[in-house]
Amino acid sequence: MDRGIPTRLAPTITSNLNDTMDEAAKHLAKIGTDKGEALQHLVNLMKEQGDAPLAQIQGYQQSYNDGARRIENASSLTNEKVDKGIYESVRGKLTNLTENKPAPEHMKEMPAIIDESAKFLAAPFPESEAEKRRVLADLMARKGDEIIGQEGIYKVTYKEGGDEIMNAPVGIDKSQDENSKKQLLEKMNSVIPDNKLKNLLKEPVNEGATHLSNIIKGRGEAMQVIHDEMKKGNDKSFLKVGKFSKTYGESADMLSSAPHFGDQNPSPVLVEKVDKKIKQLPTDKLSETAKPYIADVSDIATNYIAGVATKECGLNAKALAALGETDEIDSKANITDDVPVSTSSPTAYTSTEPLNIDDDERIRRTRRKREALEEERLRAVSDVDPEREQALHILHSKLRSRGGEILYKQPQTELTHGQASQWLSMKSPMKVDKCVKESADTARLHKKFERKLSNLVANATPVDMFDAMQDVIIESSRILSEYFVSQNF
């Protein structure tokens, strides 16, 4: 909000400026929340229509379910190209849906939501390679969580496969497993309903099948190594939090019995806990095929186990954040939960207290130390906003999942989703010139990034986190706009 304010204003204007800015920021956050809820209402109405035909779009007949799915899976509802005839038809049908089942609380936002959704859905027949891949991914998403490929315990769904092919190298043709590629080609062609469209998507299908066959094989072998190394830990505790308690062996079984590995929304605290233990596993038995994929697979295994634990532990975001603070403090203390009254061996007790102090005094000192640490923990937790941390985690997960896809570009500069996540993660913020901060270009770009990030996380944000997420989006958009303009300054 500070960006667009002139440096010199009359005192009569500036006296209540901070309050005005705070109110404006809250107003913007509320607008974002209201739009998100209105869009969800529209998507729900579309789903109620099921497989009823919506329109002939991008070369094939799309149902209301198809339209709802495309909106839910989209990183942004912004379309550079719009088929005007289809747009008018779709807008009319969406308007009828909302008029037949009106929601008074969304009346103000709904016309703009309908217009934006209709323009997004009314994409023309695909021409560019990116557009062709997007159509193929949308068609694959129709089969949802059905498995398209598997290597050992690693499985990929049609929806996940569609997301993966968006990042397939252009021109890739050599597969490490030709038999797997052949099967994938057949499965991917089977989702294309029209022969004309099949011919158009021939190259994306070939590149996508090649890419998927390679990552499925590589990740499958890497996942098996992680599983086998975890099994060696057997009964050793792997993760215990709230109602969730698993040994290394049981956690390995979670990986082998997973229906698939996507759609997790893990707590950042649990991700950190699991990631540390996964990264400690030996990887010397990796094949040359698996080595390039071990980093991806470590993240996949981490997010899956942490995601299940988040659902089953019975703790809310605030309790999980407090748990993270407790672990950090306890690691500094180097003391155990159960202090022995007496021991037969002087090495059995790990306290740093002198050994000539009697046991009762040692216990009292240990308890006082714990009480002091608990007070420190409570003070630390009071400064933590667990909802904000969770919102940041969701945003970064969505950005990283789209990796090299372009988030925004101008003639000289482009920004991928992955780069955006890196910019937002920098511990030492980039220095931004005052001229950039106050630039009109920066202000306009800020709004564009807000729309893009809002659409990116719309379907991954729990209803009770809308406000926290909108605050994160506003701040993240400010940072991205300033950094992007700085690159061209």
N, C-alpha and C positions, 0 to 999 in steps of 0.2 A: 504493500500500500504506500510506503514511503517514496517509491520510485518516481511517481508523477507529481510530487509536491514541489513547487518552486522554493528556492533556497531563501528568498526574502519575501515575507508576507507581513502585513500590518499586524500589530499586537492584538487588535480587536478581532482579527480573523483567527490567529493562532491560539488564542486563549483556551479554546475547547477542542482544538484540532485532534489531539490524541484520542479523546473520547469518541469523536466523530469517526476516526479511522477504525477504532475497535468495533464500533457498531456496524461500519461498512463491511469489515471482514466477516463478522458474524452473519450479516445479511447474505454475503456471497456464499458462505458455507451452507446456509439454509437453502439457497437457490439450487446448489448442487445436489443436496439431499433430496429436495422435492422432485427434481428432474429424474434422479435415479429411481425413486419410488414410482413415478409416473410411467417410466419406461418399463419397469417390471410389471406394472399393471397391464400395459399393452401386450407384453410378451405372454402373460398369463391368458389373456383373452384370445390371442392367436392360437395358443396350445389347445384351448377348449374346442377350436374348430378342427383340430386333428389333421387328417390327411385330405381334407376338402381342398380343391384346387384354389390357389391364390392367383397365379399368373404364369404365362410362358416367359421365363426369364433366363437369359444367358444360354439359350439353346435347349432348355428342357423345362418340362412342367414342374413347377414348384408348388408345394402345398403350404398351408398355414404353419404346419410343423416345421417345414424346411425354413421358412422365413424366420420363425422364432429362434430356431437353432443357429441360423446365420448371425442374427443379432447377438445372441448370447456368446457366440464364439469369437465375435469381432473384437479387434483391438481398438478400432475406431469406426464410427458411423459416417465418417467423411468419405465422400465419393468424388473423384475428379471428373468422372464421366457418368452421365445419367441418360437413360432412354426415356424421353419425355412422355411418350405414349404409355409405357408401362408405369411410369411414375404416377400419372393421373389416375390410372386404373387402381393401382395399389393404394394410393392415398384415399381414394373414395371408399375402398373396402375397409381399410383400417378405421376411417372415420365412422363408418356404419357400425363397426364393432363397438366402439366407445360410446356411440349414441344409444345403442341398444342396451348396454350395461354401463351406464354412466357412473363415475366415481367423483362426487362433488369436490373431494379434497384435492383432486388432480385436474380440475377443470381449467385452471389458469395455464398450467404447463402443457397440457395434452396437445393443443394444436401444433406447437413447435415440435413436440416429440413425434407426432404422426408425420409431419413434413420431413423431418430429418430421417426417420426410419424408412419412409417411402423412397426417398432419394437413394438411401443406401441399398435397399433391396432392388431398385430398378437399375442395376448395373447392366450395361449393354453386352452384346456378344463379345466374349473375350478375344483380345488381339495380342497384347504383350505376353511375354513368357510368365511374368508374375501373375497376370490376370488368369491365365490358363491354369497355373498351379493352384490358384485360389479356388477356381471352379472345381478342380479335381479334389481338393481337400474338403470342400463343402459336400461333394457327392460321397466321399468316404465317410464323412461324419454322420451320414444317414444311418450307418450301421453301428454307431455309438461304441459301446464297450465290447463288441464282438471281437474276438482275437483274429488279427490278420496274419501274424507271424510269431514264431516262438523258437528259441534256441535254449535247450535245457530248461531252467526255471525262469528265464527272462521272457516276458510276453509283451507284445505291443498290440493295442487295439486299433481298429480302423480310424477312430478319431485321433488317437495319438500319432498314428502313421501319417494322417493328413497334415498334422502340424509339423511333423518331421520333414516331409517332402518340401515344405516351403523353404527349408534351409539346405536343400540338396545342391551340391556343386553343379554349375551349368556345364553341360557337355559330358558329364560322367557316364561311362558306359561299361567299365570293367568291374565285374563283381567277383568277390572272393568265394562265392557259393552260387554257381550258375543254376543249380537245381532249385535253390531257394528263390532266386530271381525269377525263374520261369513260373513258379507257383504264385509269386506275388504279382507278376504281370497278369496272370489269369484272374486273380482276385480283384485287382484294381480295375481291369477292363470290365469286370462284371457289374461294377457300380455305375457305369456310364450307360444311360438309357437310350442313347441315340447314336446311330452309326456315323452321322455327320460330325457329331461331337467327339466320337471315338477317334476319327481321323485327325481332328483338330488337336486333340490331347495326346497324340501318339508320343511325341517327344517328352512331355512332362511325365507320362506314365512310365516310359523307359528309364528316364533319369531317376524318378521316384523309386521304382522297383530296385534299381541298382543300389541306390543310397540306402534304402531300407534293408536290403539283403546284407549289406556290409555292416551296418550298425547293429542289426539283430544278432549276427554271428559274433562280432567283436564284444558287444555288451553281454551276450549270453555266456561267453567264456569267462569274461571278467567277473560276472555275477556269481558264477560257480566257484571261482577262487575265493571270493569274499565269504560265500556260504560255507565252504569247506573249512576255512580258517576259523570262522566263528564256531563251527561244530567242535573244534578242538578244545574250545573253552568249556564246553558242555555245561556243568552245573555252576560255573562261576557267574556271579550276578553281573548282568549287562546293564539293565536300567530298572530302577525302582522309583516310582513317583506316584503318589496317591494310591489309587486302586490298581494301578498297572505295575506288574512286577514280572520281569522276564530274565532268564539266564542267557548266556551266549548261545547255548544249544537251542533254546526255545525261540530266540530271536532269529536264528538261522532258519528254523522251521517256518517262521512267519514269512520269510522271503520265498521259500520253496512252495508255500501254499497260497501265496498272494494271487488273487484273480487277475490283477494287473497292477501297474505301479503309478498310475496317474491320479489326478484329482485329489491330491492331499493338501491339507491346509494346516501344517504343523506349527506348534508354538516355537518361536525363535529360541527360547530357553532350551527346549528339548532337542531342537536341531543341533544346537551347540554341544549338548551332552553326547548325543549319538554320533555326531560327526567326529568328535575327538577319538572315540573308541574305534570307529570304522577306519579312520586314518592310521591308527596304530597297528592294524592287521598287516602281517607280512604279505608282500606281493611278489616275492621272488619267483613264484611258480607261474606267473603270467606268461602266456604265449606271445609271440610277436604280433599275432592278430589282435590279441586282447589289450596289449599295452596302451594303444592310443585311446582306449575307451575307459580306462580304470577311473579317471577323474569323474567322468559322467556317471558311471555306475555307482561310485561311492556316494555321490549326491543323490542318486535315485534311491539307493538302499537307505540312506540317512533320512530322506524326506518321507519314505514309506513307513519306516519303523516309528519315527517321531510323530508322523501324522496319526497313526493308529493309537499311539500312546496318548496323544492330545485328546482324542475322542474318548478313550477308555479310562483315563486317570481320575476323572471326576473333579478336576480343579479348573477354576475359571482363569481368565488371563491375568488378573491381579495376583492370584495365588501362585501362578506359575512364575510371574516376574519376581515375586518375593522369594520363591524357591531358588531362582538364579542368584539373587543377592546373598542368600544364606550360604550357598555353595562357595561363592567367592570369598566370603569372610572366613568360613571354616577352613578353606585351603590355606589361609594365612595363619590360622591359629595352631595348626599341627597338633590337635588334641582329639581324643576319641570320645564317643558318646558315653561309653561305660568305663568309668575310672575304677580300677581294682582297688580294694581296701588293702590287700596284702598280696605279695607275690613271692614265689620261691626263688625266682631268678631276678637279679637287678636289671637285666636287659628286657624283661617282659613288659616294662612300663616305658612308654615313649615320651613322657613329659620331660621338659627341660629343667624342672625343679631339682635342687640338690638332693642326693639320695639320703642324706642324714636327717632330713625333715620327716617327722612322723606322718603316717598315712592320713590321719584326720586333717592335719594342717594342709597337706598336699591337695586333698579333696576340696577343702574350703577355698584355697587359692584358685584351683581350677574352676570351681563354680563361679567365683567372682569374675574370673576372666571371661567365662561364657556369658555372664550377665552383661558385662561391658560390651562384648561383641554383639549381643542381641540388641542392645540399645543403639549401637552403631548401625546394625542392619535395618532397624525400624526407621531410623533417620534417613538412611539411603533409599529405602523402598518408598518413603513418603515423597521423594523427589522423582520417582519413576512413573511414567504414564504408560501402563501396560497396553492400553488400547492403541496408543500412538505407535508403540513398538510393533504390535501385531499388524497395524495398518502398513507400516513401512515394510515389514516382511512380505506381506501380500503384494505390494507394489513391486518390490524387487524381484519376487518370484515370477510375476507376470512379465516384467521387462526381460529377465534372463531367459525365460522360456521361448521368447521370440528372437533372441540372439542377434543374428545379423540382418534381420528385417529392418527396413528403413522406417524410422519413427517420423523424421522430418528432414527435408532437404531443400537447399537453394542451389543456384547454379555452381557456386564454388565450394560449398560445404554440405555434407550430409551427416546425419546423426542416426545411428542404429539404436535399437532397443537396448542391446547389451552395453553400448557406450554410455547411454543415458544412466543405466544402473551404476556404471563405474564412476561417472561424474558425481552422482548423488552419494556415493560411498566414500568419497575422498575425505580422509581425516584432516588434511590440511587444505582448506578451501582455496580455490583459485582466486587470485586477486582480480577484482573487477574494477575498471576505471569508473569514476563518478559519472562521466559522460555517457557510458554504456547504461548505467543504472537508471539514468533519467531520460534515456532515449525513447522516443515514441515507437521506434521499431521494437525495442525490448518489451514495451507495454503490449503491443499488438501480439507479439510472439508468445508472451505470457498467457494470454487468453487462448491461443491455439493449443499450447501445451496442456492447459487445464482441460480442454475438451478431449484431447487425445488420451490423457492419463485417466480421466473420469470414465471414458468408454472402455479403457483397458481393464480396469478393476471392477467395473459395474457388477458383473455376475459372480465375483469372488468375494465380495464384501458382505459380511453378515449385516442384517438390518440394524442391529444395535450398535454397529460401528460406523455408520454413515457419517456422523459428525466428525469423528476422529480421522476418518479417511479423507474427508474434504479438506481438513486442515493440512494434512500431509500433502495432498495434491496441490493446494495453493502454494505452499512453501517449495515443493519440488519443482513446480512450474516456474516459479521465480528464479530458482537456481539455474535450471536448464536454459531459460530464455537469456539470462545474463551471460552464461558461459558460451552459448551458441553465438550470440552477437559479438562477444569478445573475440571469437575465432575469426570473424570477418572485419574486425575493427582496425 
